[in-house]
Amino acid sequence: MQSNMTKRTNQTGLIKRILYKLGIHRQKYQLIALGCFIYEDLVDTLNYTPFYKDFNMPDTFFSWYLVTELHIWMLLVRFMSEGEEGKIVRYHIVESMWRDIDVRVNKLGVIHPKIKRQQMCTISAQFNAAMIGYDEGILSDDKVLAGALWTRFFGLECNNPEHIEKLLIYTRKQIHLLDKIPSKEILTYSKINWTDLRDIK
């Protein structure tokens, strides 16, 4: 027979283990929610109009997607430095993006399921390629990043070097501002202040 003291010690240890596990789960759910909130905040507060206007982009779903994709990448770069916590947030930022894209595609009109799957697969492949291209650019010099922006964002169709330079400066500046946000703040607060493209000269 165990003594009352031993029983209480075992029960206390069990409770602590349960609370510890619940703490981890609670933290994980908070990080999941953070990823969703950050994505929603991005698409709700980012001023898309200057991108369409300054870069002569049509106001279409694809233009919206290209602007969103670039900013998603910048968020993923920032959260890369946050270890396992950042990995959870990164995953759910991207998941939120795909859910939003699905809703927006459905609003474009009736699309045959097979065609929709093909289109989503194409966008997914392009997204992965864009992330690789942008990553290579940010790890290299301005020439490589400018090439990645020209290839993906402008679709090789931009003949105005000033447009490419402006987007390059914007991207570098925004990455720098994201890097300055302390870990404690970015992992607990979803509000990101995005630079206004019109302020880039």
Biotite code that builds the C-alpha atoms (Angstrom):
import biotite.structure as struc

atoms = struc.array([
    struc.Atom([0.000, 0.000, 0.000], chain_id="A", res_id=1, res_name="MET", atom_name="CA", element="C"),
    struc.Atom([1.254, 3.428, -0.956], chain_id="A", res_id=2, res_name="GLN", atom_name="CA", element="C"),
    struc.Atom([1.364, 6.043, 1.766], chain_id="A", res_id=3, res_name="SER", atom_name="CA", element="C"),
    struc.Atom([-0.820, 9.136, 1.442], chain_id="A", res_id=4, res_name="ASN", atom_name="CA", element="C"),
    struc.Atom([2.334, 11.207, 0.918], chain_id="A", res_id=5, res_name="MET", atom_name="CA", element="C"),
    struc.Atom([3.442, 9.033, -2.020], chain_id="A", res_id=6, res_name="THR", atom_name="CA", element="C"),
    struc.Atom([-0.015, 9.151, -3.570], chain_id="A", res_id=7, res_name="LYS", atom_name="CA", element="C"),
    struc.Atom([-0.123, 12.929, -3.324], chain_id="A", res_id=8, res_name="ARG", atom_name="CA", element="C"),
    struc.Atom([3.358, 13.189, -4.861], chain_id="A", res_id=9, res_name="THR", atom_name="CA", element="C"),
    struc.Atom([2.349, 10.974, -7.806], chain_id="A", res_id=10, res_name="ASN", atom_name="CA", element="C"),
    struc.Atom([-0.872, 12.932, -8.313], chain_id="A", res_id=11, res_name="GLN", atom_name="CA", element="C"),
    struc.Atom([1.003, 16.242, -8.244], chain_id="A", res_id=12, res_name="THR", atom_name="CA", element="C"),
    struc.Atom([3.477, 14.979, -10.833], chain_id="A", res_id=13, res_name="GLY", atom_name="CA", element="C"),
    struc.Atom([0.627, 13.796, -13.070], chain_id="A", res_id=14, res_name="LEU", atom_name="CA", element="C"),
    struc.Atom([-1.157, 17.133, -12.805], chain_id="A", res_id=15, res_name="ILE", atom_name="CA", element="C"),
    struc.Atom([2.030, 19.000, -13.641], chain_id="A", res_id=16, res_name="LYS", atom_name="CA", element="C"),
    struc.Atom([2.586, 16.824, -16.705], chain_id="A", res_id=17, res_name="ARG", atom_name="CA", element="C"),
    struc.Atom([-1.004, 17.392, -17.842], chain_id="A", res_id=18, res_name="ILE", atom_name="CA", element="C"),
    struc.Atom([-0.760, 21.149, -17.332], chain_id="A", res_id=19, res_name="LEU", atom_name="CA", element="C"),
    struc.Atom([2.556, 21.208, -19.167], chain_id="A", res_id=20, res_name="TYR", atom_name="CA", element="C"),
    struc.Atom([1.047, 19.402, -22.142], chain_id="A", res_id=21, res_name="LYS", atom_name="CA", element="C"),
    struc.Atom([-1.984, 21.678, -22.109], chain_id="A", res_id=22, res_name="LEU", atom_name="CA", element="C"),
    struc.Atom([0.338, 24.657, -22.064], chain_id="A", res_id=23, res_name="GLY", atom_name="CA", element="C"),
    struc.Atom([2.094, 23.409, -25.182], chain_id="A", res_id=24, res_name="ILE", atom_name="CA", element="C"),
    struc.Atom([-1.205, 22.805, -26.942], chain_id="A", res_id=25, res_name="HIS", atom_name="CA", element="C"),
    struc.Atom([-2.515, 26.207, -25.925], chain_id="A", res_id=26, res_name="ARG", atom_name="CA", element="C"),
    struc.Atom([0.636, 27.834, -27.248], chain_id="A", res_id=27, res_name="GLN", atom_name="CA", element="C"),
    struc.Atom([0.366, 25.902, -30.506], chain_id="A", res_id=28, res_name="LYS", atom_name="CA", element="C"),
    struc.Atom([-3.229, 27.007, -31.000], chain_id="A", res_id=29, res_name="TYR", atom_name="CA", element="C"),
    struc.Atom([-2.189, 30.598, -30.341], chain_id="A", res_id=30, res_name="GLN", atom_name="CA", element="C"),
    struc.Atom([0.480, 30.310, -33.031], chain_id="A", res_id=31, res_name="LEU", atom_name="CA", element="C"),
    struc.Atom([-2.036, 28.769, -35.447], chain_id="A", res_id=32, res_name="ILE", atom_name="CA", element="C"),
    struc.Atom([-4.404, 31.663, -34.791], chain_id="A", res_id=33, res_name="ALA", atom_name="CA", element="C"),
    struc.Atom([-1.541, 34.127, -35.201], chain_id="A", res_id=34, res_name="LEU", atom_name="CA", element="C"),
    struc.Atom([-0.787, 32.790, -38.676], chain_id="A", res_id=35, res_name="GLY", atom_name="CA", element="C"),
    struc.Atom([-4.443, 33.208, -39.668], chain_id="A", res_id=36, res_name="CYS", atom_name="CA", element="C"),
    struc.Atom([-4.690, 36.696, -38.172], chain_id="A", res_id=37, res_name="PHE", atom_name="CA", element="C"),
    struc.Atom([-1.500, 37.894, -39.840], chain_id="A", res_id=38, res_name="ILE", atom_name="CA", element="C"),
    struc.Atom([-2.738, 36.744, -43.240], chain_id="A", res_id=39, res_name="TYR", atom_name="CA", element="C"),
    struc.Atom([-6.140, 38.356, -42.761], chain_id="A", res_id=40, res_name="GLU", atom_name="CA", element="C"),
    struc.Atom([-4.515, 41.566, -41.578], chain_id="A", res_id=41, res_name="ASP", atom_name="CA", element="C"),
    struc.Atom([-2.268, 41.589, -44.653], chain_id="A", res_id=42, res_name="LEU", atom_name="CA", element="C"),
    struc.Atom([-5.055, 41.348, -47.213], chain_id="A", res_id=43, res_name="VAL", atom_name="CA", element="C"),
    struc.Atom([-7.310, 43.717, -45.245], chain_id="A", res_id=44, res_name="ASP", atom_name="CA", element="C"),
    struc.Atom([-4.812, 46.525, -44.643], chain_id="A", res_id=45, res_name="THR", atom_name="CA", element="C"),
    struc.Atom([-2.310, 46.404, -47.509], chain_id="A", res_id=46, res_name="LEU", atom_name="CA", element="C"),
    struc.Atom([-2.969, 49.147, -50.039], chain_id="A", res_id=47, res_name="ASN", atom_name="CA", element="C"),
    struc.Atom([-3.022, 47.269, -53.345], chain_id="A", res_id=48, res_name="TYR", atom_name="CA", element="C"),
    struc.Atom([-3.982, 50.261, -55.490], chain_id="A", res_id=49, res_name="THR", atom_name="CA", element="C"),
    struc.Atom([-0.485, 51.827, -55.735], chain_id="A", res_id=50, res_name="PRO", atom_name="CA", element="C"),
    struc.Atom([0.906, 48.520, -57.015], chain_id="A", res_id=51, res_name="PHE", atom_name="CA", element="C"),
    struc.Atom([-1.728, 48.358, -59.754], chain_id="A", res_id=52, res_name="TYR", atom_name="CA", element="C"),
    struc.Atom([-1.314, 52.031, -60.610], chain_id="A", res_id=53, res_name="LYS", atom_name="CA", element="C"),
    struc.Atom([2.457, 52.469, -60.412], chain_id="A", res_id=54, res_name="ASP", atom_name="CA", element="C"),
    struc.Atom([3.271, 49.220, -62.205], chain_id="A", res_id=55, res_name="PHE", atom_name="CA", element="C"),
    struc.Atom([0.447, 49.386, -64.778], chain_id="A", res_id=56, res_name="ASN", atom_name="CA", element="C"),
    struc.Atom([-1.135, 46.181, -63.492], chain_id="A", res_id=57, res_name="MET", atom_name="CA", element="C"),
    struc.Atom([-4.758, 45.372, -64.331], chain_id="A", res_id=58, res_name="PRO", atom_name="CA", element="C"),
    struc.Atom([-7.069, 45.151, -61.335], chain_id="A", res_id=59, res_name="ASP", atom_name="CA", element="C"),
    struc.Atom([-7.540, 41.393, -61.606], chain_id="A", res_id=60, res_name="THR", atom_name="CA", element="C"),
    struc.Atom([-7.347, 38.329, -59.401], chain_id="A", res_id=61, res_name="PHE", atom_name="CA", element="C"),
    struc.Atom([-3.895, 37.480, -60.758], chain_id="A", res_id=62, res_name="PHE", atom_name="CA", element="C"),
    struc.Atom([-2.523, 40.953, -60.011], chain_id="A", res_id=63, res_name="SER", atom_name="CA", element="C"),
    struc.Atom([-3.948, 40.732, -56.493], chain_id="A", res_id=64, res_name="TRP", atom_name="CA", element="C"),
    struc.Atom([-2.323, 37.325, -56.136], chain_id="A", res_id=65, res_name="TYR", atom_name="CA", element="C"),
    struc.Atom([1.126, 38.503, -57.288], chain_id="A", res_id=66, res_name="LEU", atom_name="CA", element="C"),
    struc.Atom([1.117, 41.370, -54.784], chain_id="A", res_id=67, res_name="VAL", atom_name="CA", element="C"),
    struc.Atom([-0.138, 39.090, -52.012], chain_id="A", res_id=68, res_name="THR", atom_name="CA", element="C"),
    struc.Atom([2.377, 36.368, -52.855], chain_id="A", res_id=69, res_name="GLU", atom_name="CA", element="C"),
    struc.Atom([5.305, 38.786, -52.572], chain_id="A", res_id=70, res_name="LEU", atom_name="CA", element="C"),
    struc.Atom([4.170, 39.931, -49.127], chain_id="A", res_id=71, res_name="HIS", atom_name="CA", element="C"),
    struc.Atom([3.505, 36.371, -47.979], chain_id="A", res_id=72, res_name="ILE", atom_name="CA", element="C"),
    struc.Atom([7.080, 35.541, -48.920], chain_id="A", res_id=73, res_name="TRP", atom_name="CA", element="C"),
    struc.Atom([8.369, 38.472, -46.881], chain_id="A", res_id=74, res_name="MET", atom_name="CA", element="C"),
    struc.Atom([6.403, 37.234, -43.864], chain_id="A", res_id=75, res_name="LEU", atom_name="CA", element="C"),
    struc.Atom([7.769, 33.717, -44.333], chain_id="A", res_id=76, res_name="LEU", atom_name="CA", element="C"),
    struc.Atom([11.320, 35.102, -44.437], chain_id="A", res_id=77, res_name="VAL", atom_name="CA", element="C"),
    struc.Atom([10.739, 36.916, -41.143], chain_id="A", res_id=78, res_name="ARG", atom_name="CA", element="C"),
    struc.Atom([9.241, 33.923, -39.349], chain_id="A", res_id=79, res_name="PHE", atom_name="CA", element="C"),
    struc.Atom([11.999, 31.631, -40.601], chain_id="A", res_id=80, res_name="MET", atom_name="CA", element="C"),
    struc.Atom([14.190, 32.982, -37.798], chain_id="A", res_id=81, res_name="SER", atom_name="CA", element="C"),
    struc.Atom([11.668, 32.042, -35.094], chain_id="A", res_id=82, res_name="GLU", atom_name="CA", element="C"),
    struc.Atom([12.448, 28.322, -34.988], chain_id="A", res_id=83, res_name="GLY", atom_name="CA", element="C"),
    struc.Atom([9.637, 25.835, -34.359], chain_id="A", res_id=84, res_name="GLU", atom_name="CA", element="C"),
    struc.Atom([7.209, 28.561, -33.332], chain_id="A", res_id=85, res_name="GLU", atom_name="CA", element="C"),
    struc.Atom([7.872, 30.411, -36.558], chain_id="A", res_id=86, res_name="GLY", atom_name="CA", element="C"),
    struc.Atom([7.424, 27.201, -38.532], chain_id="A", res_id=87, res_name="LYS", atom_name="CA", element="C"),
    struc.Atom([3.881, 26.808, -37.170], chain_id="A", res_id=88, res_name="ILE", atom_name="CA", element="C"),
    struc.Atom([3.018, 30.424, -37.983], chain_id="A", res_id=89, res_name="VAL", atom_name="CA", element="C"),
    struc.Atom([4.513, 30.108, -41.487], chain_id="A", res_id=90, res_name="ARG", atom_name="CA", element="C"),
    struc.Atom([2.481, 26.998, -42.244], chain_id="A", res_id=91, res_name="TYR", atom_name="CA", element="C"),
    struc.Atom([-0.789, 28.616, -41.216], chain_id="A", res_id=92, res_name="HIS", atom_name="CA", element="C"),
    struc.Atom([-0.105, 31.851, -43.061], chain_id="A", res_id=93, res_name="ILE", atom_name="CA", element="C"),
    struc.Atom([0.189, 29.786, -46.239], chain_id="A", res_id=94, res_name="VAL", atom_name="CA", element="C"),
    struc.Atom([-2.838, 27.642, -45.332], chain_id="A", res_id=95, res_name="GLU", atom_name="CA", element="C"),
    struc.Atom([-4.885, 30.802, -44.809], chain_id="A", res_id=96, res_name="SER", atom_name="CA", element="C"),
    struc.Atom([-3.752, 32.063, -48.203], chain_id="A", res_id=97, res_name="MET", atom_name="CA", element="C"),
    struc.Atom([-4.896, 28.886, -49.957], chain_id="A", res_id=98, res_name="TRP", atom_name="CA", element="C"),
    struc.Atom([-8.278, 28.983, -48.228], chain_id="A", res_id=99, res_name="ARG", atom_name="CA", element="C"),
    struc.Atom([-8.714, 32.594, -49.278], chain_id="A", res_id=100, res_name="ASP", atom_name="CA", element="C"),
    struc.Atom([-7.673, 31.841, -52.854], chain_id="A", res_id=101, res_name="ILE", atom_name="CA", element="C"),
    struc.Atom([-10.214, 29.017, -53.002], chain_id="A", res_id=102, res_name="ASP", atom_name="CA", element="C"),
    struc.Atom([-12.974, 31.399, -51.909], chain_id="A", res_id=103, res_name="VAL", atom_name="CA", element="C"),
    struc.Atom([-11.889, 34.076, -54.377], chain_id="A", res_id=104, res_name="ARG", atom_name="CA", element="C"),
    struc.Atom([-11.651, 31.613, -57.280], chain_id="A", res_id=105, res_name="VAL", atom_name="CA", element="C"),
    struc.Atom([-15.168, 30.385, -56.538], chain_id="A", res_id=106, res_name="ASN", atom_name="CA", element="C"),
    struc.Atom([-16.425, 33.975, -56.717], chain_id="A", res_id=107, res_name="LYS", atom_name="CA", element="C"),
    struc.Atom([-15.038, 34.307, -60.240], chain_id="A", res_id=108, res_name="LEU", atom_name="CA", element="C"),
    struc.Atom([-17.812, 32.087, -61.537], chain_id="A", res_id=109, res_name="GLY", atom_name="CA", element="C"),
    struc.Atom([-18.732, 28.467, -62.058], chain_id="A", res_id=110, res_name="VAL", atom_name="CA", element="C"),
    struc.Atom([-15.632, 26.399, -62.801], chain_id="A", res_id=111, res_name="ILE", atom_name="CA", element="C"),
    struc.Atom([-15.587, 22.687, -63.566], chain_id="A", res_id=112, res_name="HIS", atom_name="CA", element="C"),
    struc.Atom([-13.960, 20.867, -60.596], chain_id="A", res_id=113, res_name="PRO", atom_name="CA", element="C"),
    struc.Atom([-11.306, 19.279, -62.806], chain_id="A", res_id=114, res_name="LYS", atom_name="CA", element="C"),
    struc.Atom([-10.313, 22.617, -64.329], chain_id="A", res_id=115, res_name="ILE", atom_name="CA", element="C"),
    struc.Atom([-10.280, 24.222, -60.891], chain_id="A", res_id=116, res_name="LYS", atom_name="CA", element="C"),
    struc.Atom([-7.968, 21.505, -59.554], chain_id="A", res_id=117, res_name="ARG", atom_name="CA", element="C"),
    struc.Atom([-5.635, 22.013, -62.495], chain_id="A", res_id=118, res_name="GLN", atom_name="CA", element="C"),
    struc.Atom([-5.607, 25.766, -61.955], chain_id="A", res_id=119, res_name="GLN", atom_name="CA", element="C"),
    struc.Atom([-4.918, 25.379, -58.236], chain_id="A", res_id=120, res_name="MET", atom_name="CA", element="C"),
    struc.Atom([-2.082, 22.944, -58.984], chain_id="A", res_id=121, res_name="CYS", atom_name="CA", element="C"),
    struc.Atom([-0.609, 25.456, -61.422], chain_id="A", res_id=122, res_name="THR", atom_name="CA", element="C"),
    struc.Atom([-0.820, 28.279, -58.881], chain_id="A", res_id=123, res_name="ILE", atom_name="CA", element="C"),
    struc.Atom([0.715, 26.035, -56.221], chain_id="A", res_id=124, res_name="SER", atom_name="CA", element="C"),
    struc.Atom([3.637, 25.132, -58.478], chain_id="A", res_id=125, res_name="ALA", atom_name="CA", element="C"),
    struc.Atom([4.148, 28.790, -59.372], chain_id="A", res_id=126, res_name="GLN", atom_name="CA", element="C"),
    struc.Atom([4.031, 29.739, -55.686], chain_id="A", res_id=127, res_name="PHE", atom_name="CA", element="C"),
    struc.Atom([6.747, 27.209, -54.799], chain_id="A", res_id=128, res_name="ASN", atom_name="CA", element="C"),
    struc.Atom([8.907, 28.397, -57.694], chain_id="A", res_id=129, res_name="ALA", atom_name="CA", element="C"),
    struc.Atom([8.397, 32.025, -56.660], chain_id="A", res_id=130, res_name="ALA", atom_name="CA", element="C"),
    struc.Atom([9.453, 31.279, -53.078], chain_id="A", res_id=131, res_name="MET", atom_name="CA", element="C"),
    struc.Atom([12.658, 29.647, -54.328], chain_id="A", res_id=132, res_name="ILE", atom_name="CA", element="C"),
    struc.Atom([13.388, 32.532, -56.683], chain_id="A", res_id=133, res_name="GLY", atom_name="CA", element="C"),
    struc.Atom([12.763, 35.191, -54.058], chain_id="A", res_id=134, res_name="TYR", atom_name="CA", element="C"),
    struc.Atom([14.817, 33.270, -51.476], chain_id="A", res_id=135, res_name="ASP", atom_name="CA", element="C"),
    struc.Atom([17.756, 33.115, -53.846], chain_id="A", res_id=136, res_name="GLU", atom_name="CA", element="C"),
    struc.Atom([17.350, 36.821, -54.483], chain_id="A", res_id=137, res_name="GLY", atom_name="CA", element="C"),
    struc.Atom([17.287, 37.890, -50.846], chain_id="A", res_id=138, res_name="ILE", atom_name="CA", element="C"),
    struc.Atom([20.342, 35.733, -50.087], chain_id="A", res_id=139, res_name="LEU", atom_name="CA", element="C"),
    struc.Atom([22.248, 37.258, -52.996], chain_id="A", res_id=140, res_name="SER", atom_name="CA", element="C"),
    struc.Atom([22.719, 40.797, -54.265], chain_id="A", res_id=141, res_name="ASP", atom_name="CA", element="C"),
    struc.Atom([20.262, 43.330, -55.675], chain_id="A", res_id=142, res_name="ASP", atom_name="CA", element="C"),
    struc.Atom([20.856, 42.118, -59.213], chain_id="A", res_id=143, res_name="LYS", atom_name="CA", element="C"),
    struc.Atom([19.626, 38.598, -58.384], chain_id="A", res_id=144, res_name="VAL", atom_name="CA", element="C"),
    struc.Atom([16.628, 39.836, -56.394], chain_id="A", res_id=145, res_name="LEU", atom_name="CA", element="C"),
    struc.Atom([15.730, 42.289, -59.153], chain_id="A", res_id=146, res_name="ALA", atom_name="CA", element="C"),
    struc.Atom([15.876, 39.395, -61.603], chain_id="A", res_id=147, res_name="GLY", atom_name="CA", element="C"),
    struc.Atom([13.535, 37.344, -59.420], chain_id="A", res_id=148, res_name="ALA", atom_name="CA", element="C"),
    struc.Atom([11.077, 40.249, -59.174], chain_id="A", res_id=149, res_name="LEU", atom_name="CA", element="C"),
    struc.Atom([11.246, 40.854, -62.906], chain_id="A", res_id=150, res_name="TRP", atom_name="CA", element="C"),
    struc.Atom([10.672, 37.173, -63.632], chain_id="A", res_id=151, res_name="THR", atom_name="CA", element="C"),
    struc.Atom([7.847, 36.520, -61.197], chain_id="A", res_id=152, res_name="ARG", atom_name="CA", element="C"),
    struc.Atom([6.167, 39.787, -60.310], chain_id="A", res_id=153, res_name="PHE", atom_name="CA", element="C"),
    struc.Atom([6.443, 41.411, -63.720], chain_id="A", res_id=154, res_name="PHE", atom_name="CA", element="C"),
    struc.Atom([6.337, 38.195, -65.739], chain_id="A", res_id=155, res_name="GLY", atom_name="CA", element="C"),
    struc.Atom([9.375, 39.273, -67.799], chain_id="A", res_id=156, res_name="LEU", atom_name="CA", element="C"),
    struc.Atom([7.160, 41.930, -69.414], chain_id="A", res_id=157, res_name="GLU", atom_name="CA", element="C"),
    struc.Atom([8.391, 45.040, -67.629], chain_id="A", res_id=158, res_name="CYS", atom_name="CA", element="C"),
    struc.Atom([10.634, 47.171, -69.843], chain_id="A", res_id=159, res_name="ASN", atom_name="CA", element="C"),
    struc.Atom([10.868, 50.011, -67.334], chain_id="A", res_id=160, res_name="ASN", atom_name="CA", element="C"),
    struc.Atom([13.931, 49.598, -65.097], chain_id="A", res_id=161, res_name="PRO", atom_name="CA", element="C"),
    struc.Atom([12.564, 52.276, -62.750], chain_id="A", res_id=162, res_name="GLU", atom_name="CA", element="C"),
    struc.Atom([9.615, 50.032, -61.912], chain_id="A", res_id=163, res_name="HIS", atom_name="CA", element="C"),
    struc.Atom([11.908, 47.124, -61.090], chain_id="A", res_id=164, res_name="ILE", atom_name="CA", element="C"),
    struc.Atom([14.172, 49.368, -59.034], chain_id="A", res_id=165, res_name="GLU", atom_name="CA", element="C"),
    struc.Atom([11.214, 50.782, -57.098], chain_id="A", res_id=166, res_name="LYS", atom_name="CA", element="C"),
    struc.Atom([9.878, 47.339, -56.244], chain_id="A", res_id=167, res_name="LEU", atom_name="CA", element="C"),
    struc.Atom([13.387, 46.185, -55.317], chain_id="A", res_id=168, res_name="LEU", atom_name="CA", element="C"),
    struc.Atom([13.840, 49.121, -52.909], chain_id="A", res_id=169, res_name="ILE", atom_name="CA", element="C"),
    struc.Atom([10.368, 48.535, -51.468], chain_id="A", res_id=170, res_name="TYR", atom_name="CA", element="C"),
    struc.Atom([11.086, 44.852, -50.888], chain_id="A", res_id=171, res_name="THR", atom_name="CA", element="C"),
    struc.Atom([14.474, 45.442, -49.259], chain_id="A", res_id=172, res_name="ARG", atom_name="CA", element="C"),
    struc.Atom([13.024, 48.162, -47.031], chain_id="A", res_id=173, res_name="LYS", atom_name="CA", element="C"),
    struc.Atom([10.057, 46.054, -45.968], chain_id="A", res_id=174, res_name="GLN", atom_name="CA", element="C"),
    struc.Atom([12.262, 43.048, -45.198], chain_id="A", res_id=175, res_name="ILE", atom_name="CA", element="C"),
    struc.Atom([14.469, 45.321, -43.075], chain_id="A", res_id=176, res_name="HIS", atom_name="CA", element="C"),
    struc.Atom([11.466, 46.670, -41.153], chain_id="A", res_id=177, res_name="LEU", atom_name="CA", element="C"),
    struc.Atom([10.130, 43.161, -40.523], chain_id="A", res_id=178, res_name="LEU", atom_name="CA", element="C"),
    struc.Atom([13.546, 42.055, -39.263], chain_id="A", res_id=179, res_name="ASP", atom_name="CA", element="C"),
    struc.Atom([13.505, 44.871, -36.696], chain_id="A", res_id=180, res_name="LYS", atom_name="CA", element="C"),
    struc.Atom([10.322, 43.571, -35.036], chain_id="A", res_id=181, res_name="ILE", atom_name="CA", element="C"),
    struc.Atom([11.351, 41.757, -31.818], chain_id="A", res_id=182, res_name="PRO", atom_name="CA", element="C"),
    struc.Atom([10.510, 38.055, -31.526], chain_id="A", res_id=183, res_name="SER", atom_name="CA", element="C"),
    struc.Atom([8.278, 38.587, -28.512], chain_id="A", res_id=184, res_name="LYS", atom_name="CA", element="C"),
    struc.Atom([6.214, 41.145, -30.391], chain_id="A", res_id=185, res_name="GLU", atom_name="CA", element="C"),
    struc.Atom([5.866, 39.365, -33.715], chain_id="A", res_id=186, res_name="ILE", atom_name="CA", element="C"),
    struc.Atom([4.907, 36.078, -32.032], chain_id="A", res_id=187, res_name="LEU", atom_name="CA", element="C"),
    struc.Atom([2.163, 37.670, -29.953], chain_id="A", res_id=188, res_name="THR", atom_name="CA", element="C"),
    struc.Atom([0.827, 40.497, -32.100], chain_id="A", res_id=189, res_name="TYR", atom_name="CA", element="C"),
    struc.Atom([-0.619, 40.146, -35.594], chain_id="A", res_id=190, res_name="SER", atom_name="CA", element="C"),
    struc.Atom([-0.525, 43.785, -36.731], chain_id="A", res_id=191, res_name="LYS", atom_name="CA", element="C"),
    struc.Atom([2.157, 44.485, -39.331], chain_id="A", res_id=192, res_name="ILE", atom_name="CA", element="C"),
    struc.Atom([2.765, 48.022, -40.545], chain_id="A", res_id=193, res_name="ASN", atom_name="CA", element="C"),
    struc.Atom([3.385, 47.763, -44.271], chain_id="A", res_id=194, res_name="TRP", atom_name="CA", element="C"),
    struc.Atom([5.348, 50.438, -46.079], chain_id="A", res_id=195, res_name="THR", atom_name="CA", element="C"),
    struc.Atom([3.304, 52.539, -48.494], chain_id="A", res_id=196, res_name="ASP", atom_name="CA", element="C"),
    struc.Atom([4.664, 51.979, -51.995], chain_id="A", res_id=197, res_name="LEU", atom_name="CA", element="C"),
    struc.Atom([3.975, 55.663, -52.716], chain_id="A", res_id=198, res_name="ARG", atom_name="CA", element="C"),
    struc.Atom([6.670, 56.600, -50.185], chain_id="A", res_id=199, res_name="ASP", atom_name="CA", element="C"),
    struc.Atom([9.356, 54.848, -52.221], chain_id="A", res_id=200, res_name="ILE", atom_name="CA", element="C"),
    struc.Atom([11.152, 57.344, -54.440], chain_id="A", res_id=201, res_name="LYS", atom_name="CA", element="C"),
])
